[in-house]
Amino acid sequence: MHTRAMIAYAGRGVARPRYYANDHSRDVLDIAPVEMDIADARAAAPTLDGAGFSLVAHTSAVNDLTERAALETLHRPEIVALIARISGADLVLVTSPGILRFSERSPHSGVLDNSRPARFAHVDVSDPTAAAFAQRAAPPGRRLARFVHYNIWRALSVPPQDVPLAVCDARSVAAADLIAADAVFDKPGEPEWSFEGLLLTHARGHRWHWFPDMHRDEALIFKTHDSDTERAHCVPHVAFDNSSCPAHAPPRVSIEMRALALWFAGG
């Protein structure tokens, strides 16, 4: 199922873009929407080392993936095992507690921390951020041979999703298409903190994909950084409006887990 939708690209009218997890009224962004073709990736069988993303079957033992305690005690080890299996890494660490997001039609959207869909094309971490996080996570005395940051995205609402996720084939993205930006985390009641992420500017050759009608026993895995320059490097992604979704469909609910895979020199 191919579709066309507006992709919210970054313009170049801001010297240093900045965006906030919660209070978007403080964002400093130049957004330039462009209508793009978004291809159904289900029949294409993309790979993590080729396109930078892949859809895998994955059933969680957790009944309610919105329940925080179960995410920590049960789902975190499931994600570690999944990424270890598909990557063969020496060490896998889950680097986020699980980010629940709700499309704007849901009364929960914006109520929890960082709970709105990501509405502009971006990459979670820049190269310097990815390297710093990996170095910080490596056990003392172990030298890194390779590291990969993964995003594991799962729809919890029944299909079809009104605001699905689109991912951009890493092979269609040039370094010049990416703009460094500050990602600011402004959880109420806590000190703000930030790191450098990336925004995507438009190029005609970008190849966008989506997986229609996702369900909770599927996981979309995509790279946000791979230090191995011979493989897919990073995958821009963005939420978009699914014009074919019936008005009575429930609002999208999704969960995003992030994981870091490490390989050490000498095995």
Buried (B, 14 or more C-beta within 10 A) or exposed (E): BEBEBBBBBBBEEBEEBBBBBBEEEEBBBBBBBBEBEBBBBBEEEBEBBBBBBBBBEBEBEBEEBBEEEBBEEBBBEBBBEBBBEBBEBBBBBBBBBBBBBBBBEBEBBBEBBBBBBBBBBBBBBBBEBBBBBBEEBBEEEBEBBBBBBBBBBBBBBBBBBBBBBBBBBBEBBEEEBBBBBBBBBBEEEEEEEBBBBBBBBBBEEBBBBBBBBBEBEBBBBBBBBBBEEEBBBBBBBBBBBBEEBEEEBBBBBBBBBBBBBBBBEEE
